[in-house]
Amino acid sequence: MARAAVGDRDALGILVRRHQSGVYSIARRYLGDGSEAEDVAQEAFLRLWEAAARYRPEKPLPAYLRTITVNLCLDRRRRPALVPIADPGAIQGTSDSEAGLLAAERQEALQKALADLPPAQRMAVVLFHLEGLPVAETARLLDVGVKAAESLLSRARRSLREKLADLLD
């Protein structure tokens, strides 16, 4: 980051290669669209480049980038989106075509249920369940208290259980 702060584009390239998969993953899971996620990732690294001189190493760079990414995703929250958990083509199953169809159907229902969640709940699920961040980090990224983040997650789980009741039986 110190090299990027003085305009070293090669340093930015190194940062992009090191951190692009994490940035893209958060954006893809929240926005549900690969091209939208790529746009957010590009913008996140552009903002990182612009803020390089102001970056303070007390805050770990991955956490700093997650904050930028979450904020960019939340800025786009007015747009409807599906949130894929996995690439439907990557669903692992048996060679049985019926089992494959059932898995794809479940995946689609889950994506739709996630997309129907309010944006803050959807982002909480993405950060906590899909990205594996602790509740405290999820709360910090959403700019809410830990109890509020736990409440968002609880309401999201309840809503998902209701929407997916047929699949859970």
C-alpha positions as CSV (number, residue, x, y, z in Angstrom):
1,M,0.0,0.0,0.0
2,A,2.9,2.4,0.7
3,R,4.1,1.8,-2.9
4,A,0.6,2.4,-4.3
5,A,0.3,5.6,-2.2
6,V,3.2,7.1,-4.2
7,G,1.6,6.1,-7.5
8,D,3.3,2.7,-8.2
9,R,0.8,0.9,-10.5
10,D,2.7,-2.4,-10.3
11,A,2.0,-2.3,-6.5
12,L,-1.7,-1.9,-7.3
13,G,-1.5,-4.8,-9.7
14,I,-0.1,-7.0,-6.9
15,L,-2.9,-5.9,-4.5
16,V,-5.5,-6.7,-7.1
17,R,-4.1,-10.2,-7.8
18,R,-3.9,-10.9,-4.0
19,H,-7.4,-9.6,-3.1
20,Q,-9.6,-9.7,-6.1
21,S,-11.1,-13.1,-5.4
22,G,-12.3,-12.0,-1.9
23,V,-13.7,-8.7,-3.2
24,Y,-15.4,-10.4,-6.2
25,S,-16.8,-13.2,-4.0
26,I,-18.6,-10.8,-1.6
27,A,-20.0,-8.7,-4.5
28,R,-21.1,-11.8,-6.5
29,R,-22.9,-13.3,-3.6
30,Y,-24.7,-10.1,-2.7
31,L,-25.5,-8.9,-6.2
32,G,-26.0,-12.3,-7.8
33,D,-24.6,-11.1,-11.1
34,G,-21.1,-11.7,-12.3
35,S,-20.8,-8.6,-14.4
36,E,-22.2,-6.4,-11.6
37,A,-19.8,-8.0,-9.2
38,E,-16.9,-7.3,-11.6
39,D,-18.0,-3.6,-11.8
40,V,-18.1,-3.5,-8.0
41,A,-14.7,-5.1,-7.8
42,Q,-13.2,-2.7,-10.3
43,E,-14.7,0.2,-8.4
44,A,-13.4,-1.1,-5.1
45,F,-9.8,-1.2,-6.4
46,L,-10.2,2.2,-8.0
47,R,-11.3,3.5,-4.6
48,L,-8.4,1.7,-2.9
49,W,-6.0,3.4,-5.4
50,E,-7.5,6.8,-4.8
51,A,-7.4,6.3,-1.0
52,A,-3.9,4.7,-0.9
53,A,-2.2,7.8,0.5
54,R,-4.8,7.9,3.4
55,Y,-4.7,4.2,4.2
56,R,-3.4,3.4,7.7
57,P,-1.9,0.0,8.3
58,E,-3.6,-0.3,11.7
59,K,-6.6,-1.6,9.8
60,P,-5.8,-4.9,8.0
61,L,-6.0,-4.4,4.2
62,P,-8.5,-7.3,3.7
63,A,-10.9,-5.7,6.2
64,Y,-10.5,-2.3,4.6
65,L,-11.3,-3.8,1.2
66,R,-14.3,-5.7,2.6
67,T,-15.6,-2.4,4.0
68,I,-15.3,-0.7,0.6
69,T,-16.9,-3.7,-1.2
70,V,-19.8,-3.9,1.3
71,N,-20.5,-0.2,0.9
72,L,-20.5,-0.4,-2.8
73,C,-22.9,-3.3,-2.8
74,L,-25.2,-1.6,-0.4
75,D,-25.2,1.5,-2.7
76,R,-26.7,-0.8,-5.3
77,R,-29.3,-2.3,-3.0
78,R,-32.2,-0.7,-4.9
79,R,-31.7,-3.0,-7.8
80,P,-33.3,-6.4,-7.6
81,A,-30.8,-9.2,-7.5
82,L,-30.4,-12.9,-7.0
83,V,-27.7,-14.1,-4.7
84,P,-26.1,-17.3,-5.9
85,I,-24.5,-19.5,-3.4
86,A,-22.8,-21.7,-5.9
87,D,-22.6,-21.9,-9.7
88,P,-25.6,-24.0,-10.7
89,G,-23.3,-25.8,-13.1
90,A,-21.1,-26.8,-10.2
91,I,-23.8,-28.5,-8.2
92,Q,-22.4,-31.9,-7.2
93,G,-24.6,-34.8,-7.3
94,T,-25.0,-38.3,-8.5
95,S,-25.2,-39.2,-12.1
96,D,-28.9,-39.7,-11.5
97,S,-30.6,-36.9,-13.6
98,E,-33.5,-36.7,-11.2
99,A,-31.2,-36.0,-8.3
100,G,-29.5,-33.3,-10.3
101,L,-32.7,-31.7,-11.2
102,L,-33.8,-31.7,-7.6
103,A,-30.5,-30.1,-6.5
104,A,-30.9,-27.4,-9.2
105,E,-34.4,-26.8,-8.2
106,R,-33.4,-26.4,-4.5
107,Q,-30.5,-24.1,-5.5
108,E,-32.9,-21.9,-7.5
109,A,-35.4,-21.7,-4.7
110,L,-32.7,-20.8,-2.2
111,Q,-31.4,-18.0,-4.5
112,K,-34.9,-16.6,-4.9
113,A,-35.5,-16.7,-1.2
114,L,-32.2,-14.9,-0.5
115,A,-33.0,-12.3,-3.2
116,D,-36.3,-11.6,-1.5
117,L,-34.7,-10.7,1.8
118,P,-34.3,-7.0,2.7
119,P,-30.8,-5.8,1.7
120,A,-29.3,-5.6,5.2
121,Q,-30.5,-9.1,6.0
122,R,-29.2,-10.4,2.7
123,M,-25.8,-8.8,3.2
124,A,-25.6,-10.2,6.8
125,V,-26.3,-13.7,5.5
126,V,-23.6,-13.3,2.7
127,L,-21.0,-12.0,5.2
128,F,-21.7,-14.4,8.1
129,H,-22.8,-17.6,6.4
130,L,-21.3,-17.5,3.0
131,E,-18.0,-15.5,3.6
132,G,-17.6,-17.0,7.1
133,L,-17.0,-13.7,8.9
134,P,-17.6,-13.5,12.7
135,V,-20.7,-11.7,13.9
136,A,-18.6,-8.8,15.2
137,E,-16.9,-8.3,11.8
138,T,-20.3,-8.6,10.0
139,A,-21.7,-5.9,12.4
140,R,-18.8,-3.6,11.7
141,L,-19.1,-3.9,8.0
142,L,-22.8,-3.3,8.1
143,D,-22.2,-0.4,10.5
144,V,-24.5,-1.8,13.2
145,G,-24.0,-3.2,16.7
146,V,-23.4,-6.8,17.3
147,K,-26.9,-7.3,18.7
148,A,-28.4,-5.7,15.6
149,A,-26.3,-8.0,13.4
150,E,-27.5,-11.0,15.3
151,S,-31.1,-9.8,15.0
152,L,-30.6,-9.3,11.2
153,L,-29.3,-12.9,10.9
154,S,-32.1,-14.2,13.1
155,R,-34.8,-12.5,11.1
156,A,-33.1,-13.7,7.8
157,R,-33.0,-17.3,9.0
158,R,-36.6,-17.2,10.1
159,S,-37.7,-15.7,6.7
160,L,-35.6,-18.3,4.8
161,R,-37.1,-21.2,6.9
162,E,-40.6,-19.9,6.1
163,K,-39.9,-19.4,2.4
164,L,-38.2,-22.8,2.0
165,A,-40.5,-24.8,4.3
166,D,-41.5,-27.1,1.4
167,L,-37.9,-27.9,0.6
168,L,-36.9,-28.4,4.3
169,D,-39.6,-31.1,4.9
